[in-house]
Amino acid sequence: MQPTTPVPQHDDDDLFMYLGIYVAISITACIIGTARYYCILSASVRASRNLFNGLIYTILRAPLRWLDTVPLGRILNRFTADFHSIDSRIGYDIGFFVSKVLDVFAIMVAGMLVNWTVILLGVVLLAICLKLALSYLAGARQIKRLESTAKSPVFEQFGSSLAGLITIRAFGKPNTYIEIMYNKINRHAQAWWTLWLFNRWLAFRMSIVGAIFSTVTAGLVVYLPGISASLAGFALSFALQYNAAITMALRQYANIELNMNATERVIEYSNIEIENQGGADAPAAWPTEGHLEVHDLVVGYAPDLPPVLKGLSFSVEKNQRVGVVGRTGAGKSSLTLALFRFLEARSGQIFIDGLDVSKIKLHDLRSRLAIIPQDPVLFSGTVRSNLDPFDEYSDTELYDALARVHLISEADDDELTLTSRTGTPRQPSETGTTTPAAAQKTNSNVFTSLSATISEGGLNLSQGQRQLLCLARAIVSRPKIMVLDEATSAVDMETDALIQTSIRAEFGRNATTLLVIAHRLSTIADFDRILVMDAGKAAEFGTPRDLMGIEGGVFKNLVENSGEKDALEKMIFA
């Protein structure tokens, strides 16, 4: 038996040294890789946050004309698909591109150890691949822009179909709208398919060029004199790695170019002209009386469009109730938009308590006034969050506002007010909301609980309830000037009368000026003043009694043709 030769100690030492180096390199690579991903992610998040803040700031302050002309689907596309690209793709593409560029340079430096001819072939490969990438980008940019543009109608169609789903079902047209949706999806899919073909075009040609480069390099290494077997193997490894690195670097560069379309689109909407946010700070207690003056007001929806208000002038004293009537297109709603500076005056002035509204900041102006629009706007949440979104009022005040618009009865108001003061616990109802124990037994009215759920847009409420809730929201703020733009058009005559009585009584005590735009003459027949508008001008302005005394007057003609002449005359001459 031959004796076993012992392994030298220095060989074991070398083995452990190399293993230690390998482990150290692996740990270092893990740490550096993690740090790289962290830096890329944090930079992407910061950049995306800045872009998002800039876009949301601009959109919320965009002029009314811009919001009317730009489809909603385009805006949604900016906040969804474009920000998805910015958040999850551009940052990683830039990081990988830099990494692959460094790989290319490192491989070229290593290839110089073999032969300068190999490096020359590498430069030729780089030039060819770069030419292919530029040719690809020339067409892919346009296709990518078309693909992004084709996505906007899909969002718009889907949103409008959901909003009008009841109407679509009522007319029995679901299949028609499904077909329309499929057509728009198909147009987007066609653009996406074309973009995918462009990607395959680039990948195929780069693969062919890479294969030719690897073959030529292998042949060159074989026939070059003075190259050892180890250098030949290194050269072939260089050729394969170099080809892969160039391909990935150019692909990542192409992805950056294409995905930067999303950034361009976001920046485009972030740089639109916004409403003028400048001006002086309004006095802290302004307005104190609610005196309104309009002098020679000229307003248009766009500079290239004719004016809708043409030298309008009138004056409203404090605590007056002024009704605004006129035929469709007379400029009634435009007056409201001008009062809140959604439409800037071309000429003329609006004064509130002697202060020119065009000279103060928009936030100060709009926060001191209240408006009840024709189309009620509610938000997902609760009754409380819609009445008092900033938690400025007590339960007692909120229940009182609900009672004044007759969403809850006076008995409910007294009981609920007592409950809120004594802290009596509330019991869950069948709908998951909470109501006082006493009220739960006798009243299933959703408004008896401030924590009751309000769905998106208030769809779980009737049209009249939504309008009344918006009215209660304005009442609770107790503004000095309140504008009602057909605020009671969705309720019946009896409820309208009750609401008007409550508004007049409450705001009369608090010296609030009411400006009510109405088509229903019974709403404003007994007001202090009536402003009759025609073609953007004040055709008549005075008390209802005085206007009825004008022979051939516009207001008198409206009363006579209203279908309720007797009731209106009784209200006017009472």
C-alpha positions as CSV (number, residue, x, y, z in Angstrom):
1,M,0.0,0.0,0.0
2,Q,1.3,3.4,-1.0
3,P,1.4,5.9,1.7
4,T,-1.0,8.9,1.3
5,T,0.7,12.1,0.4
6,P,-0.4,14.8,2.8
7,V,-1.8,18.0,1.3
8,P,0.6,20.9,1.9
9,Q,-0.6,23.4,4.4
10,H,0.1,26.4,2.0
11,D,-2.4,24.9,-0.5
12,D,-5.2,25.0,2.2
13,D,-4.2,28.5,3.0
14,D,-4.5,29.6,-0.6
15,L,-7.9,27.9,-0.9
16,F,-9.3,29.7,2.1
17,M,-7.9,33.0,0.8
18,Y,-9.6,32.6,-2.6
19,L,-12.8,31.6,-0.9
20,G,-12.6,34.6,1.4
21,I,-12.0,36.9,-1.6
22,Y,-15.1,35.3,-3.4
23,V,-17.3,35.8,-0.3
24,A,-16.1,39.4,0.1
25,I,-16.7,40.2,-3.5
26,S,-20.2,38.6,-3.3
27,I,-21.1,40.6,-0.2
28,T,-19.8,43.8,-1.7
29,A,-21.8,43.2,-4.9
30,C,-24.9,42.6,-2.8
31,I,-24.4,45.8,-0.8
32,I,-23.6,47.8,-3.9
33,G,-26.6,46.3,-5.9
34,T,-29.0,47.1,-3.0
35,A,-27.6,50.6,-2.7
36,R,-28.0,51.1,-6.4
37,Y,-31.7,50.0,-6.4
38,Y,-32.3,52.2,-3.4
39,C,-30.8,55.2,-5.0
40,I,-32.8,54.6,-8.2
41,L,-36.0,54.1,-6.4
42,S,-35.6,57.1,-4.1
43,A,-34.7,59.4,-7.0
44,S,-37.7,58.1,-9.0
45,V,-40.0,58.7,-6.1
46,R,-38.7,62.2,-5.5
47,A,-38.9,63.1,-9.2
48,S,-42.4,61.7,-9.6
49,R,-43.6,63.5,-6.5
50,N,-42.3,66.8,-7.8
51,L,-43.9,66.2,-11.2
52,F,-47.2,65.1,-9.5
53,N,-47.3,68.1,-7.3
54,G,-46.7,70.4,-10.2
55,L,-49.4,68.8,-12.3
56,I,-52.0,68.7,-9.6
57,Y,-51.3,72.3,-8.8
58,T,-51.7,73.4,-12.4
59,I,-54.8,71.3,-13.1
60,L,-56.6,72.6,-10.0
61,R,-55.9,76.1,-11.0
62,A,-56.5,75.8,-14.8
63,P,-58.8,78.3,-16.5
64,L,-62.4,77.3,-17.0
65,R,-62.0,77.4,-20.7
66,W,-59.1,74.9,-20.7
67,L,-61.1,72.5,-18.5
68,D,-64.0,72.7,-20.9
69,T,-62.0,72.0,-24.0
70,V,-59.6,69.3,-22.9
71,P,-61.2,65.8,-22.7
72,L,-61.3,64.3,-19.2
73,G,-59.7,61.1,-20.6
74,R,-56.5,62.9,-21.5
75,I,-56.2,64.3,-18.0
76,L,-56.8,60.9,-16.4
77,N,-54.2,59.4,-18.8
78,R,-51.6,61.8,-17.4
79,F,-52.4,60.8,-13.8
80,T,-52.5,57.1,-14.5
81,A,-50.5,55.6,-17.4
82,D,-48.0,58.5,-17.7
83,F,-47.2,58.5,-14.0
84,H,-47.0,54.7,-14.0
85,S,-44.1,55.0,-16.6
86,I,-42.5,57.7,-14.5
87,D,-42.7,55.8,-11.3
88,S,-41.8,52.3,-12.3
89,R,-39.9,52.4,-15.6
90,I,-37.9,55.6,-16.4
91,G,-35.7,55.4,-13.2
92,Y,-34.9,51.8,-13.7
93,D,-34.2,52.3,-17.4
94,I,-31.7,55.1,-16.6
95,G,-30.0,53.0,-13.9
96,F,-29.6,50.0,-16.2
97,F,-28.5,52.1,-19.1
98,V,-25.6,53.6,-17.0
99,S,-24.7,50.1,-15.8
100,K,-24.6,48.7,-19.3
101,V,-22.5,51.7,-20.6
102,L,-20.0,51.0,-17.9
103,D,-20.0,47.3,-18.9
104,V,-19.2,48.3,-22.5
105,F,-16.3,50.4,-21.5
106,A,-14.9,47.8,-19.1
107,I,-15.2,45.1,-21.7
108,M,-13.4,47.3,-24.3
109,V,-10.6,48.0,-21.9
110,A,-10.3,44.3,-21.2
111,G,-10.3,43.5,-25.0
112,M,-7.3,45.8,-25.5
113,L,-5.3,43.1,-23.8
114,V,-6.0,40.7,-26.7
115,N,-5.4,42.7,-29.9
116,W,-6.2,46.2,-31.3
117,T,-8.0,44.5,-34.2
118,V,-10.6,43.2,-31.9
119,I,-11.2,46.6,-30.5
120,L,-11.6,47.9,-34.0
121,L,-14.3,45.3,-34.7
122,G,-16.0,46.4,-31.4
123,V,-16.1,50.0,-32.6
124,V,-17.6,49.0,-35.9
125,L,-20.2,46.9,-34.1
126,L,-21.0,49.9,-31.8
127,A,-21.5,52.2,-34.8
128,I,-23.8,49.7,-36.6
129,C,-25.9,49.1,-33.6
130,L,-26.1,52.9,-32.9
131,K,-27.3,53.4,-36.5
132,L,-30.0,50.8,-36.0
133,A,-31.1,52.3,-32.7
134,L,-31.4,55.8,-34.2
135,S,-33.5,54.4,-37.1
136,Y,-35.7,52.6,-34.7
137,L,-36.2,55.7,-32.5
138,A,-37.2,57.9,-35.5
139,G,-40.3,55.8,-36.0
140,A,-40.9,54.4,-32.5
141,R,-41.2,57.9,-30.9
142,Q,-44.2,58.7,-33.1
143,I,-45.8,55.3,-32.6
144,K,-45.3,55.6,-28.8
145,R,-47.0,59.0,-28.9
146,L,-49.9,57.6,-30.9
147,E,-50.2,54.7,-28.5
148,S,-50.3,57.1,-25.5
149,T,-52.8,59.3,-27.3
150,A,-55.0,56.3,-28.3
151,K,-55.3,55.3,-24.6
152,S,-57.0,58.6,-23.6
153,P,-60.3,57.9,-25.4
154,V,-60.5,54.5,-23.7
155,F,-60.5,56.2,-20.3
156,E,-62.9,58.9,-21.4
157,Q,-65.4,56.3,-22.9
158,F,-65.2,54.1,-19.8
159,G,-65.8,57.0,-17.4
160,S,-68.7,58.5,-19.3
161,S,-70.3,55.1,-19.8
162,L,-70.2,54.4,-16.0
163,A,-71.6,57.9,-15.3
164,G,-74.5,57.4,-17.7
165,L,-75.1,53.7,-17.1
166,I,-78.7,54.2,-16.1
167,T,-79.5,56.2,-19.2
168,I,-77.8,53.7,-21.4
169,R,-79.8,50.9,-19.9
170,A,-83.0,52.9,-20.1
171,F,-82.6,53.3,-23.9
172,G,-81.5,49.6,-24.3
173,K,-78.1,50.5,-25.8
174,P,-75.5,48.6,-23.7
175,N,-74.4,46.6,-26.7
176,T,-73.9,49.8,-28.7
177,Y,-71.6,51.3,-26.0
178,I,-69.8,48.0,-25.7
179,E,-69.1,48.0,-29.4
180,I,-67.8,51.6,-29.1
181,M,-65.5,50.6,-26.3
182,Y,-64.2,47.6,-28.2
183,N,-63.5,49.9,-31.2
184,K,-61.5,52.3,-29.1
185,I,-59.6,49.5,-27.4
186,N,-58.8,48.0,-30.8
187,R,-57.4,51.3,-32.0
188,H,-55.2,51.4,-28.9
189,A,-54.2,47.8,-29.4
190,Q,-53.2,48.5,-33.1
191,A,-50.9,51.3,-31.9
192,W,-49.5,49.0,-29.2
193,W,-49.0,46.1,-31.7
194,T,-47.2,48.4,-34.1
195,L,-44.9,49.5,-31.3
196,W,-44.2,45.9,-30.4
197,L,-43.3,45.1,-34.0
198,F,-40.8,48.0,-33.9
199,N,-39.2,46.4,-30.9
200,R,-39.0,43.0,-32.6
201,W,-37.5,44.8,-35.7
202,L,-34.7,46.2,-33.5
203,A,-34.1,43.0,-31.6
204,F,-33.9,40.9,-34.8
205,R,-31.3,43.1,-36.5
206,M,-29.2,43.5,-33.4
207,S,-29.1,39.8,-33.0
208,I,-28.0,39.3,-36.6
209,V,-25.3,42.0,-36.3
210,G,-24.2,40.4,-33.0
211,A,-24.0,37.0,-34.4
212,I,-21.9,38.3,-37.4
213,F,-19.6,40.1,-35.0
214,S,-19.1,37.0,-32.8
215,T,-18.3,34.9,-35.9
216,V,-15.8,37.4,-37.3
217,T,-14.1,37.8,-34.0
218,A,-13.8,34.0,-33.6
219,G,-12.3,33.7,-37.1
220,L,-9.9,36.5,-36.5
221,V,-8.7,35.1,-33.2
222,V,-8.1,31.7,-34.9
223,Y,-6.0,33.1,-37.8
224,L,-4.1,35.8,-35.9
225,P,-0.6,34.7,-35.1
226,G,0.8,34.8,-31.6
227,I,-2.5,34.4,-29.7
228,S,-2.5,31.7,-27.1
229,A,-5.4,29.4,-26.3
230,S,-6.1,31.4,-23.1
231,L,-6.2,34.7,-25.0
232,A,-8.4,33.1,-27.7
233,G,-10.9,32.0,-25.1
234,F,-10.8,35.4,-23.6
235,A,-11.4,37.0,-26.9
236,L,-14.5,34.9,-27.6
237,S,-15.8,35.6,-24.1
238,F,-15.2,39.3,-24.9
239,A,-17.1,39.1,-28.2
240,L,-20.1,37.5,-26.5
241,Q,-20.2,39.9,-23.5
242,Y,-19.5,42.9,-25.6
243,N,-22.4,42.1,-28.0
244,A,-24.8,41.5,-25.1
245,A,-23.7,44.7,-23.3
246,I,-24.1,46.9,-26.4
247,T,-27.5,45.4,-27.2
248,M,-28.8,46.0,-23.7
249,A,-27.4,49.5,-23.4
250,L,-29.0,50.6,-26.7
251,R,-32.3,48.9,-25.7
252,Q,-32.3,50.7,-22.4
253,Y,-31.5,54.0,-24.2
254,A,-34.4,53.4,-26.6
255,N,-36.7,52.7,-23.6
256,I,-35.6,55.9,-22.0
257,E,-36.4,57.9,-25.1
258,L,-39.8,56.3,-25.5
259,N,-40.8,56.5,-21.9
260,M,-39.7,60.1,-21.7
261,N,-42.9,60.8,-23.7
262,A,-44.8,60.4,-20.5
263,T,-42.6,63.0,-18.8
264,E,-43.0,65.4,-21.8
265,R,-46.8,65.0,-21.6
266,V,-46.9,65.6,-17.9
267,I,-44.6,68.7,-18.2
268,E,-46.8,70.0,-21.1
269,Y,-49.9,70.0,-18.9
270,S,-47.9,71.4,-15.9
271,N,-46.9,74.4,-17.9
272,I,-50.3,75.5,-19.1
273,E,-51.5,79.0,-18.2
274,I,-53.2,79.0,-14.8
275,E,-55.5,81.5,-13.1
276,N,-53.8,84.6,-11.7
277,Q,-53.0,83.7,-8.1
278,G,-51.6,87.2,-7.2
279,G,-53.3,90.1,-5.6
280,A,-53.6,91.7,-2.2
281,D,-54.7,90.0,1.0
282,A,-58.4,90.7,1.8
283,P,-59.2,92.1,5.2
284,A,-59.7,89.5,7.9
285,A,-63.4,90.3,8.4
286,W,-64.2,91.0,4.8
287,P,-67.0,91.1,3.7
288,T,-68.7,92.7,6.7
289,E,-72.0,93.8,5.1
290,G,-72.5,92.0,1.8
291,H,-72.9,95.1,-0.4
292,L,-72.4,94.2,-4.1
293,E,-71.8,96.6,-7.0
294,V,-71.3,95.7,-10.7
295,H,-70.1,98.5,-13.0
296,D,-70.0,98.1,-16.8
297,L,-68.9,94.5,-16.6
298,V,-67.7,92.9,-19.9
299,V,-66.9,89.2,-19.7
300,G,-66.1,86.5,-22.3
301,Y,-65.2,82.9,-22.2
302,A,-62.1,83.2,-24.4
303,P,-60.2,86.2,-26.0
304,D,-61.3,85.1,-29.5
305,L,-65.0,84.7,-28.5
306,P,-67.6,87.5,-28.3
307,P,-68.4,88.7,-24.8
308,V,-71.4,87.1,-22.9
309,L,-71.8,90.1,-20.5
310,K,-71.9,93.4,-22.3
311,G,-71.6,96.4,-20.0
312,L,-73.7,94.9,-17.1
313,S,-74.3,97.3,-14.2
314,F,-76.4,96.9,-11.0
315,S,-76.1,97.4,-7.3
316,V,-77.3,95.2,-4.4
317,E,-77.6,96.5,-0.8
318,K,-76.7,94.4,2.2
319,N,-79.3,91.8,3.3
320,Q,-81.2,92.1,0.1
321,R,-82.6,89.2,-1.8
322,V,-82.1,89.6,-5.5
323,G,-83.5,87.3,-8.1
324,V,-81.8,87.0,-11.5
325,V,-84.0,85.9,-14.4
326,G,-83.9,85.8,-18.1
327,R,-84.1,83.6,-21.1
328,T,-81.6,80.9,-21.8
329,G,-78.3,82.4,-22.9
330,A,-79.0,85.8,-21.3
331,G,-75.8,85.5,-19.2
332,K,-77.1,84.6,-15.8
333,S,-74.6,81.8,-15.0
334,S,-71.9,83.9,-16.6
335,L,-72.5,86.5,-14.0
336,T,-71.9,83.9,-11.3
337,L,-68.7,82.8,-12.9
338,A,-67.5,86.4,-13.1
339,L,-68.4,87.0,-9.4
340,F,-66.1,84.2,-8.4
341,R,-63.5,85.1,-11.1
342,F,-63.8,81.9,-13.0
343,L,-64.1,84.3,-15.9
344,E,-61.9,87.4,-15.7
345,A,-63.4,90.7,-16.6
346,R,-62.3,92.2,-19.9
347,S,-63.4,95.6,-18.6
348,G,-65.6,96.9,-15.8
349,Q,-65.4,96.1,-12.1
350,I,-67.1,94.1,-9.3
351,F,-67.1,95.6,-5.8
352,I,-68.0,93.8,-2.6
353,D,-68.1,96.2,0.4
354,G,-66.2,98.7,-1.7
355,L,-63.3,96.3,-2.5
356,D,-62.5,95.5,-6.1
357,V,-62.6,91.7,-6.3
358,S,-60.0,91.7,-9.2
359,K,-57.4,93.2,-6.8
360,I,-57.5,90.5,-4.1
361,K,-56.2,86.9,-4.1
362,L,-58.5,84.2,-5.5
363,H,-58.4,82.1,-2.4
364,D,-59.5,85.0,-0.2
365,L,-62.4,85.8,-2.6
366,R,-63.8,82.3,-3.1
367,S,-63.4,81.3,0.6
368,R,-65.5,84.3,1.7
369,L,-68.4,83.6,-0.7
370,A,-70.8,80.6,-1.0
371,I,-72.4,79.1,-4.0
372,I,-75.0,76.4,-4.5
373,P,-74.6,75.2,-8.1
374,Q,-77.3,73.8,-10.3
375,D,-75.6,70.4,-10.3
376,P,-74.9,69.4,-6.7
377,V,-71.3,68.2,-6.0
378,L,-70.8,65.6,-3.2
379,F,-67.8,63.6,-2.3
380,S,-67.3,60.0,-1.1
381,G,-67.4,60.0,2.7
382,T,-70.0,60.7,5.3
383,V,-72.7,63.3,5.9
384,R,-70.3,65.2,8.2
385,S,-67.4,65.2,5.8
386,N,-69.6,66.7,3.1
387,L,-71.1,69.3,5.5
388,D,-67.9,70.2,7.3
389,P,-64.9,68.9,5.4
390,F,-62.4,70.8,7.7
391,D,-64.1,70.0,11.1
392,E,-64.9,73.6,11.9
393,Y,-68.4,73.1,13.4
394,S,-70.1,71.2,16.1
395,D,-72.7,68.5,15.7
396,T,-75.3,70.9,16.9
397,E,-74.6,73.4,14.1
398,L,-74.6,70.6,11.5
399,Y,-77.9,69.1,12.7
400,D,-79.4,72.6,12.8
401,A,-78.4,73.2,9.1
402,L,-79.9,69.9,8.1
403,A,-83.1,70.8,9.9
404,R,-83.3,74.2,8.1
405,V,-83.3,72.5,4.7
406,H,-85.8,70.0,6.0
407,L,-83.6,66.9,5.6
408,I,-84.5,66.1,9.2
409,S,-87.5,67.2,11.1
410,E,-87.5,69.7,14.0
411,A,-88.2,66.9,16.4
412,D,-85.2,65.0,15.1
413,D,-83.1,68.1,15.3
414,D,-84.0,68.6,19.0
415,E,-83.4,65.0,19.9
416,L,-80.1,64.7,18.0
417,T,-78.9,68.0,19.4
418,L,-79.6,66.7,22.9
419,T,-77.8,63.5,22.1
420,S,-74.7,65.3,20.8
421,R,-74.6,67.3,24.0
422,T,-75.1,64.5,26.5
423,G,-72.9,62.1,24.6
424,T,-75.4,59.3,24.4
425,P,-73.8,56.4,22.6
426,R,-75.1,55.6,19.1
427,Q,-76.1,52.2,17.9
428,P,-75.2,50.7,14.5
429,S,-78.0,50.6,12.0
430,E,-78.7,48.0,9.3
431,T,-76.7,50.0,6.8
432,G,-73.6,50.1,9.0
433,T,-74.1,53.7,10.0
434,T,-74.6,54.9,13.6
435,T,-77.6,56.6,14.9
436,P,-78.8,57.6,18.4
437,A,-80.7,54.8,20.0
438,A,-83.9,56.8,20.3
439,A,-83.8,58.0,16.7
440,Q,-83.1,54.5,15.4
441,K,-86.5,53.2,16.6
442,T,-88.5,55.9,15.0
443,N,-86.6,57.3,12.0
444,S,-84.6,55.5,9.3
445,N,-83.6,58.8,7.7
446,V,-80.0,58.6,6.7
447,F,-79.4,62.2,7.7
448,T,-80.1,61.5,11.4
449,S,-76.5,60.2,11.6
450,L,-73.6,62.4,10.6
451,S,-71.5,59.3,10.1
452,A,-73.9,57.9,7.5
453,T,-72.1,57.0,4.3
454,I,-72.3,59.1,1.2
455,S,-71.2,57.3,-2.0
456,E,-69.2,58.9,-4.8
457,G,-71.1,61.8,-6.2
458,G,-73.9,61.2,-3.7
459,L,-75.4,58.5,-5.9
460,N,-77.1,56.8,-2.9
461,L,-79.2,60.0,-2.5
462,S,-81.9,61.4,-4.7
463,Q,-81.3,64.5,-6.8
464,G,-83.3,66.6,-4.4
465,Q,-81.4,65.3,-1.4
466,R,-78.1,66.0,-3.0
467,Q,-79.2,69.6,-3.7
468,L,-80.5,70.1,-0.1
469,L,-77.3,68.7,1.4
470,C,-75.2,71.2,-0.7
471,L,-77.6,73.9,0.5
472,A,-77.0,72.8,4.1
473,R,-73.3,72.9,3.5
474,A,-73.5,76.6,2.5
475,I,-75.9,77.5,5.3
476,V,-73.6,76.2,8.0
477,S,-70.8,78.5,6.8
478,R,-73.0,81.6,7.2
479,P,-71.6,83.6,4.4
480,K,-72.2,87.3,3.9
481,I,-73.0,86.7,0.2
482,M,-74.5,83.5,-1.1
483,V,-75.3,82.7,-4.7
484,L,-77.9,80.1,-5.6
485,D,-77.7,78.9,-9.2
486,E,-81.0,77.1,-9.7
487,A,-80.4,75.5,-6.4
488,T,-83.9,74.3,-5.8
489,S,-84.8,73.2,-9.3
490,A,-84.7,69.5,-8.3
491,V,-87.3,69.8,-5.5
492,D,-91.0,70.1,-5.6
493,M,-92.8,73.4,-5.1
494,E,-93.8,72.9,-1.5
495,T,-90.2,71.9,-0.5
496,D,-88.9,74.9,-2.5
497,A,-91.2,77.2,-0.6
498,L,-90.1,75.8,2.8
499,I,-86.4,76.1,1.8
500,Q,-86.9,79.7,0.7
501,T,-88.7,80.6,3.9
502,S,-85.9,79.0,5.9
503,I,-83.1,80.7,3.9
504,R,-84.8,84.1,4.1
505,A,-85.4,83.9,7.8
506,E,-81.9,82.6,8.7
507,F,-79.9,84.8,6.4
508,G,-82.0,87.8,7.2
509,R,-80.9,87.5,10.8
510,N,-77.3,87.2,9.8
511,A,-77.3,90.0,7.2
512,T,-76.6,87.8,4.2
513,T,-77.1,89.0,0.7
514,L,-78.8,86.5,-1.5
515,L,-78.3,86.3,-5.3
516,V,-80.6,83.7,-6.7
517,I,-80.6,82.7,-10.4
518,A,-83.9,81.1,-11.2
519,H,-86.1,79.9,-14.1
520,R,-89.0,79.2,-11.7
521,L,-90.4,82.7,-11.1
522,S,-92.2,81.6,-8.0
523,T,-88.8,81.2,-6.4
524,I,-88.0,84.9,-6.6
525,A,-91.4,86.6,-7.1
526,D,-91.4,88.2,-3.6
527,F,-87.7,89.1,-3.5
528,D,-86.5,92.6,-2.7
529,R,-85.1,93.2,-6.3
530,I,-85.4,91.4,-9.6
531,L,-82.6,91.6,-12.2
532,V,-83.9,90.8,-15.6
533,M,-81.0,90.0,-18.0
534,D,-81.2,89.9,-21.8
535,A,-78.3,89.4,-24.2
536,G,-75.7,90.0,-21.5
537,K,-77.2,93.3,-20.2
538,A,-79.5,94.4,-17.5
539,A,-82.8,94.8,-19.3
540,E,-84.7,95.7,-16.1
541,F,-83.8,96.0,-12.4
542,G,-86.1,96.9,-9.6
543,T,-88.7,95.6,-7.2
544,P,-91.2,93.0,-8.5
545,R,-94.1,95.4,-8.1
546,D,-92.3,98.1,-10.0
547,L,-91.4,95.7,-12.8
548,M,-94.9,94.6,-13.2
549,G,-95.9,98.2,-13.7
550,I,-93.8,98.5,-16.9
551,E,-96.0,98.1,-19.9
552,G,-94.5,95.7,-22.3
553,G,-91.7,94.9,-19.8
554,V,-89.6,91.8,-20.0
555,F,-90.4,90.6,-16.5
556,K,-94.1,91.3,-16.9
557,N,-94.1,89.2,-20.1
558,L,-92.3,86.4,-18.3
559,V,-95.0,86.4,-15.6
560,E,-97.8,86.4,-18.1
561,N,-96.3,83.5,-20.0
562,S,-95.2,81.4,-17.0
563,G,-98.4,79.4,-16.7
564,E,-98.8,80.4,-13.0
565,K,-99.7,84.1,-13.5
566,D,-102.3,84.3,-10.8
567,A,-100.1,82.7,-8.1
568,L,-97.2,85.0,-9.1
569,E,-99.3,88.1,-9.0
570,K,-100.6,87.2,-5.6
571,M,-97.1,86.8,-4.3
572,I,-96.0,90.1,-5.9
573,F,-98.9,92.3,-4.8
574,A,-99.4,90.7,-1.4
